[in-house]
Amino acid sequence: MDINELRTIATVGSFILFVTILIWSWTKRNSQDFKEAANLPFAEEAKPIRQKKIIAKKGKRK
């Protein structure tokens, strides 16, 4: 078995895996779950960010 045959097998296997994942994610059964997951960051109200005051300390120079 030549190295090029291994590369070909790896490439074809990766492509088949990619197409399988695409089909799996676009099925109607899984589509709703992915839509809900995509909206999770927007589900809760945004909390205001507390701003901290940064006070610069003056260093002693000789």
C-alpha positions in Angstrom: 0.0 0.0 0.0 1.4 3.3 -1.1 1.3 6.6 0.9 -0.9 8.1 -1.9 -3.5 5.4 -1.4 -3.6 6.2 2.3 -4.0 9.9 1.5 -6.8 9.0 -0.9 -8.6 6.9 1.6 -8.3 9.6 4.2 -9.6 12.3 1.8 -12.6 10.2 0.7 -13.3 9.2 4.3 -13.2 12.8 5.4 -15.5 13.8 2.6 -18.0 11.1 3.5 -17.9 12.2 7.2 -18.5 15.8 6.1 -21.5 15.0 4.0 -22.9 12.7 6.7 -22.7 15.6 9.3 -24.4 17.9 6.8 -27.2 15.6 6.3 -27.6 14.9 10.0 -27.7 18.6 10.9 -30.2 19.5 8.2 -32.8 16.8 9.0 -36.1 18.1 10.2 -35.8 16.2 13.5 -32.5 17.9 14.4 -33.2 21.3 12.8 -35.3 22.6 15.6 -32.7 21.6 18.3 -30.0 23.5 16.4 -32.3 26.6 16.0 -32.9 26.6 19.7 -29.2 26.2 20.4 -28.4 29.1 18.1 -30.7 31.4 20.1 -29.4 30.5 23.5 -27.1 33.6 23.8 -30.2 35.8 23.4 -32.4 33.9 25.8 -31.5 35.9 28.9 -31.7 39.6 29.5 -28.3 41.3 29.2 -26.8 42.3 32.5 -25.3 45.7 32.7 -21.5 45.7 32.9 -20.1 47.3 36.0 -17.4 49.8 35.1 -14.4 49.9 37.3 -12.5 53.1 37.8 -8.8 52.6 37.0 -6.6 54.8 39.1 -3.1 55.2 37.8 -0.5 54.9 40.5 2.4 57.3 40.3 5.7 55.5 40.6 8.6 57.0 42.4 11.5 57.8 40.1 15.0 58.3 41.3 
